[in-house]
Amino acid sequence: MDTNDLLQRVRRVEIKTRALTNDIFAGEYHSAFKGRGMSFAEVREYQSGDNVRDIDWNVTARLGRPHIKVFEEERELTVMLLIDISRSQDFGTRMRSMRELATEMAATIAFSAMQNNDKIGVIFFSDRVEKYVPPKKGRKHILYIIRELLDFKPVGDRTNLVAPLETLMNVQKRHCIAFILSDFLGGSDLKRPLMVAARKHDVVAVRLYDRLMAELPKVGLIKVFDAETGHEQYVDTSCKKVRNQHRIWWESEQKRLDDLLSRVGIDFVSVATDDDYVRSLMSLFSKRH
């Protein structure tokens, strides 16, 4: 991609997602993801209505007037974005590809985190970990992440969540919020890796898909290409049985993933390429209040 074109695309993503963050997201994000508890901030003179249990008796005795301890929420958190950049993410038949959708959602989450003074790190993955970006703060760091999302070329073709989850556990020793943005169609057994990650971190799953993946249109004979395996085949979509079989397969896959995420205690949301992802994220955040 031409450098000037890339910079313009990064800027467009920033303008759109920062506007969303400024208008609605920062407060919802703050409420949905709590800090690590309360820390001592200062001592001040007692006022009517203060909790007597917060009185600092040492300072009170020394100054001869009642003083209380004031506490504040320890807000600083680390947010890790685990982003699927396998070949299947380039698919999209409506407004955008799944990768473009992931870019906008990741940027929105990152700018929300920035407004709350949180660090943001990223693990790009396919069937392997493609790139690890250590957590940092600030606009410059987020713009770098957006640029990588728009332009990074993966080595691997397929999707496998095991490697990025293992990497998360290795690089992030302290509790963090981990967003997984993927279509979750890799076929690996994810129960144990997800369970281990969810015990240590606050894991949130965002399942990305295109509506054509969910339901085949009735358009006759079409050639279907699997971007991850390279397999091609012709499918007769005019056949009702073929369309029904595909729909049943898709629904069973979604139910299997929903059940797994629920069992291991991970909040999740599904977002299509033509969905209003703002509404989807707001719904997800509000459920966590």
VMD Tcl script that draws the C-alpha trace (Angstrom):
set ca {
  {0.00 0.00 0.00}
  {1.28 3.49 -0.88}
  {2.55 5.33 2.22}
  {0.37 8.42 1.67}
  {-2.71 6.25 1.08}
  {-1.96 4.27 4.24}
  {-1.56 7.45 6.32}
  {-4.86 8.78 4.97}
  {-6.63 5.52 5.88}
  {-5.11 5.61 9.37}
  {-6.30 9.20 9.76}
  {-9.84 8.32 8.60}
  {-10.02 5.47 11.11}
  {-8.76 7.78 13.87}
  {-11.27 10.53 13.09}
  {-14.23 8.11 13.02}
  {-13.33 6.04 16.07}
  {-12.18 8.94 18.26}
  {-15.47 10.71 17.61}
  {-17.34 7.61 18.78}
  {-15.09 7.36 21.82}
  {-15.54 11.01 22.78}
  {-19.31 10.90 22.36}
  {-20.30 7.66 24.04}
  {-17.65 5.11 24.77}
  {-15.35 6.44 27.46}
  {-17.99 6.40 30.21}
  {-19.37 3.00 29.21}
  {-15.87 1.54 29.04}
  {-14.99 2.98 32.45}
  {-18.12 1.47 34.00}
  {-17.71 -1.91 32.31}
  {-14.08 -2.49 33.23}
  {-13.22 -1.76 36.82}
  {-9.87 -0.91 38.30}
  {-8.00 -3.13 40.73}
  {-9.61 -1.67 43.84}
  {-9.15 1.40 46.06}
  {-5.91 3.12 47.01}
  {-5.14 5.81 49.58}
  {-5.12 9.31 48.04}
  {-4.94 11.93 50.83}
  {-6.02 13.05 54.28}
  {-8.45 15.93 54.69}
  {-10.44 17.51 57.50}
  {-13.64 15.72 58.52}
  {-16.88 17.15 57.06}
  {-20.48 16.52 58.06}
  {-21.72 13.35 56.38}
  {-18.28 11.65 56.09}
  {-17.99 8.04 57.22}
  {-16.56 7.99 60.75}
  {-14.85 4.67 59.94}
  {-12.50 6.60 57.60}
  {-11.17 8.84 60.41}
  {-7.36 8.84 60.62}
  {-6.90 8.81 64.38}
  {-3.16 9.52 64.27}
  {-3.60 12.71 62.23}
  {-6.67 13.66 64.31}
  {-4.70 13.34 67.55}
  {-1.73 15.29 66.15}
  {-3.78 18.21 64.78}
  {-6.52 18.23 67.38}
  {-9.28 18.19 64.75}
  {-10.93 15.16 63.08}
  {-9.36 14.16 59.73}
  {-10.34 11.34 57.39}
  {-8.52 9.20 54.83}
  {-9.67 9.68 51.25}
  {-9.44 6.75 48.84}
  {-9.69 6.63 45.06}
  {-10.18 3.89 42.53}
  {-6.99 2.42 41.09}
  {-7.99 2.91 37.47}
  {-4.93 2.07 35.45}
  {-5.49 -1.15 33.54}
  {-3.80 -2.98 30.71}
  {-5.89 -3.85 27.65}
  {-4.66 -6.58 25.31}
  {-6.20 -6.93 21.85}
  {-5.89 -10.42 20.32}
  {-6.70 -9.80 16.66}
  {-7.23 -12.44 13.99}
  {-5.47 -11.42 10.75}
  {-5.72 -14.80 8.97}
  {-6.77 -14.91 5.31}
  {-10.45 -15.43 6.14}
  {-10.58 -11.96 7.71}
  {-10.27 -10.36 4.27}
  {-13.77 -11.67 3.46}
  {-16.69 -9.28 3.37}
  {-19.72 -8.90 1.07}
  {-21.47 -5.92 2.67}
  {-20.08 -2.65 4.07}
  {-16.58 -3.83 4.96}
  {-14.35 -6.88 5.34}
  {-14.00 -8.57 8.71}
  {-10.47 -7.18 8.99}
  {-11.72 -3.63 8.37}
  {-14.42 -4.22 10.99}
  {-11.78 -5.51 13.44}
  {-9.64 -2.43 12.76}
  {-12.45 0.00 13.57}
  {-13.55 -1.91 16.67}
  {-9.97 -2.28 17.93}
  {-9.34 1.45 17.41}
  {-12.54 2.36 19.25}
  {-11.63 0.14 22.20}
  {-8.05 1.48 22.19}
  {-9.10 5.14 22.22}
  {-11.60 4.37 25.02}
  {-8.75 2.81 26.99}
  {-6.54 5.82 26.27}
  {-9.19 8.20 27.65}
  {-9.14 6.18 30.86}
  {-5.31 6.30 31.01}
  {-4.99 2.55 30.37}
  {-2.22 0.81 28.42}
  {-2.96 -1.01 25.15}
  {-1.05 -3.96 23.72}
  {-1.78 -6.20 20.72}
  {-1.21 -9.79 19.63}
  {-1.77 -10.28 15.90}
  {-2.38 -13.92 15.03}
  {-3.26 -16.38 12.28}
  {-2.33 -20.03 12.87}
  {0.63 -18.59 14.79}
  {1.48 -15.37 16.61}
  {2.35 -12.96 13.80}
  {3.33 -9.93 15.89}
  {3.34 -8.84 19.53}
  {3.07 -5.15 20.37}
  {3.82 -4.55 24.10}
  {1.32 -2.41 26.05}
  {1.88 1.34 26.02}
  {-0.12 4.51 26.42}
  {-0.84 7.37 24.07}
  {-2.20 8.42 20.69}
  {1.04 7.73 18.80}
  {1.00 4.13 20.00}
  {-2.63 3.63 18.93}
  {-1.95 5.09 15.48}
  {0.90 2.59 15.10}
  {-1.52 -0.24 15.97}
  {-4.07 1.02 13.41}
  {-1.36 1.25 10.75}
  {-0.27 -2.33 11.42}
  {-3.88 -3.53 11.29}
  {-4.41 -1.94 7.91}
  {-1.14 -3.01 6.32}
  {0.33 -6.06 8.09}
  {0.79 -9.12 5.84}
  {0.45 -12.40 7.77}
  {2.71 -15.39 7.14}
  {0.06 -17.94 8.17}
  {-3.22 -18.47 6.32}
  {-5.39 -20.26 8.87}
  {-6.81 -19.44 12.30}
  {-5.63 -20.99 15.56}
  {-6.37 -19.28 18.88}
  {-4.22 -21.57 21.01}
  {-0.90 -19.82 20.25}
  {-2.10 -16.25 20.98}
  {-3.77 -17.34 24.22}
  {-0.54 -19.02 25.34}
  {1.40 -15.89 24.40}
  {-1.03 -13.75 26.40}
  {-0.37 -15.88 29.49}
  {3.41 -15.63 28.98}
  {3.74 -11.90 28.30}
  {1.01 -10.59 30.61}
  {1.78 -11.73 34.14}
  {-0.59 -9.28 35.83}
  {-4.36 -9.17 35.43}
  {-5.53 -7.47 32.22}
  {-8.57 -7.07 29.97}
  {-8.17 -9.19 26.84}
  {-10.41 -8.65 23.81}
  {-10.35 -11.46 21.22}
  {-11.51 -10.30 17.76}
  {-11.90 -13.31 15.45}
  {-14.33 -15.46 13.47}
  {-13.41 -18.38 15.81}
  {-13.56 -20.85 12.92}
  {-10.14 -22.45 13.38}
  {-11.44 -25.80 14.58}
  {-9.00 -26.13 17.49}
  {-10.07 -27.36 20.93}
  {-10.21 -24.07 22.81}
  {-11.81 -25.15 26.08}
  {-8.65 -25.44 28.16}
  {-6.76 -22.40 26.71}
  {-9.83 -20.19 27.15}
  {-10.48 -21.49 30.65}
  {-6.87 -20.87 31.74}
  {-6.87 -17.35 30.25}
  {-10.26 -16.47 31.79}
  {-9.08 -17.50 35.27}
  {-6.24 -14.97 35.20}
  {-7.60 -12.23 32.93}
  {-10.88 -10.53 32.10}
  {-11.42 -12.06 28.65}
  {-14.02 -10.68 26.22}
  {-14.80 -12.39 22.89}
  {-15.95 -10.49 19.79}
  {-17.01 -12.93 17.06}
  {-16.78 -11.36 13.59}
  {-18.71 -12.73 10.61}
  {-20.29 -11.86 7.28}
  {-23.96 -12.65 6.65}
  {-23.05 -14.70 3.59}
  {-21.21 -17.03 5.98}
  {-24.43 -17.56 7.90}
  {-26.88 -18.07 5.07}
  {-26.24 -18.88 1.42}
  {-28.18 -16.73 -1.07}
  {-30.30 -18.39 -3.73}
  {-28.20 -17.42 -6.76}
  {-27.57 -20.73 -8.54}
  {-24.16 -22.32 -9.05}
  {-21.34 -20.44 -7.28}
  {-17.65 -21.15 -6.74}
  {-16.73 -21.16 -3.05}
  {-13.11 -20.45 -2.12}
  {-11.72 -21.14 1.37}
  {-9.09 -18.45 1.92}
  {-7.44 -20.40 4.75}
  {-7.10 -23.80 3.06}
  {-7.09 -22.76 -0.60}
  {-9.85 -25.31 -1.29}
  {-12.30 -24.47 -4.09}
  {-15.61 -26.09 -4.94}
  {-18.85 -25.33 -6.75}
  {-22.05 -25.12 -4.70}
  {-25.57 -25.15 -6.14}
  {-27.33 -22.54 -4.02}
  {-30.58 -23.01 -5.93}
  {-30.94 -26.32 -4.04}
  {-32.97 -25.76 -0.87}
  {-31.37 -28.80 0.81}
  {-27.87 -27.37 0.27}
  {-28.91 -24.01 1.75}
  {-30.58 -25.70 4.73}
  {-27.57 -27.92 5.42}
  {-25.29 -24.89 5.39}
  {-27.59 -22.96 7.74}
  {-27.81 -25.91 10.14}
  {-24.00 -26.26 10.14}
  {-23.56 -22.54 10.81}
  {-26.09 -22.45 13.64}
  {-24.55 -25.53 15.31}
  {-21.08 -23.93 15.12}
  {-22.37 -20.72 16.69}
  {-24.20 -22.61 19.45}
  {-21.10 -24.69 20.19}
  {-19.02 -21.53 20.61}
  {-21.72 -19.75 22.65}
  {-21.94 -22.73 25.02}
  {-18.15 -22.92 25.38}
  {-17.74 -19.20 26.14}
  {-20.61 -19.30 28.64}
  {-19.13 -22.35 30.41}
  {-15.72 -20.72 30.89}
  {-17.25 -17.40 31.97}
  {-16.33 -15.20 29.01}
  {-18.59 -12.33 27.92}
  {-19.11 -12.29 24.17}
  {-20.89 -10.57 21.29}
  {-21.32 -11.41 17.59}
  {-20.88 -8.61 15.05}
  {-21.57 -8.86 11.29}
  {-19.68 -6.80 8.73}
  {-22.80 -4.70 8.07}
  {-23.79 -4.36 11.74}
  {-23.70 -1.16 13.78}
  {-20.74 -2.29 15.88}
  {-21.20 0.69 18.21}
  {-24.57 -0.69 19.32}
  {-23.05 -4.17 19.72}
  {-20.20 -2.91 21.92}
  {-22.51 -0.70 23.97}
  {-24.77 -3.70 24.59}
  {-21.76 -5.78 25.65}
  {-20.45 -3.06 27.98}
  {-23.84 -2.37 29.56}
  {-24.27 -6.06 30.47}
  {-21.13 -5.80 32.60}
  {-22.27 -2.91 34.83}
}
mol new
graphics top color blue
foreach p $ca { graphics top sphere $p radius 0.5 }
foreach p [lrange $ca 0 end-1] q [lrange $ca 1 end] { graphics top cylinder $p $q radius 0.2 }
display resetview
